[in-house]
Amino acid sequence: MQLEQLRKNLPLALVPICLAIVFLLDILGPFDSVITVLYIPIIVLSTRIFHRGIVT
């Protein structure tokens, strides 16, 4: 039962972790325009995981 709950909540934890990593790369990295493209897959992943009202 606990493993099932962990699998269900893993994508919910994945989105903020990925956002934090991309944000740090965006701030600390020298390639601003290249790194900002990495936000798009995270937004798409968020729209598939979260309800519609949360992402908009």
N, C-alpha and C positions, 0 to 999 in steps of 0.2 A: 504493500500500500504506500509506503513512504517513497519508494523508488518511482512509483507511478506519479506521485505528486511532484517529485523533483523533475521528472521529464516534462510535466505540464508547465512548470514555472520557469524552466531553463530559458526559453525564448524571452520571457519577460525580463530576466536579468541580463540577457545578452544585449539588448538594445542600449541601455544606459552605459554599459561597459564599452561597447563599440563607439558610442558617441564620445565618451571621454577620451578614448584612444585617438580618434580622428581629430578631436578638438586640440589635444596636446600636440599632435603632429602639425596641425594647422598653425598653431601659435609658435612652436619651436622650430619648425622646419623652414628651409629657405624656398621651397617650391609652393608658393601660396595658391596659384591657379590650379596646379595639379592635385593638390590635397583636397581642395574644396569639392572636387568631383566625387570624393568618397562619401560625402554626406547623402548622396542620392540613393545608394542601395540601402542605407540605414532607414531612410524615410519610407522606401518601398516595403522593407521588412516590417516597419512599424504599422503601416496600413494593413498588412496582412494579419498581424498579431492582435492589435488593439481594436476596440470598437471604433466605429466611424466618428463619433463625437469627440473622442479623446485626441485623435490625431489632427483634426482640423482646427 
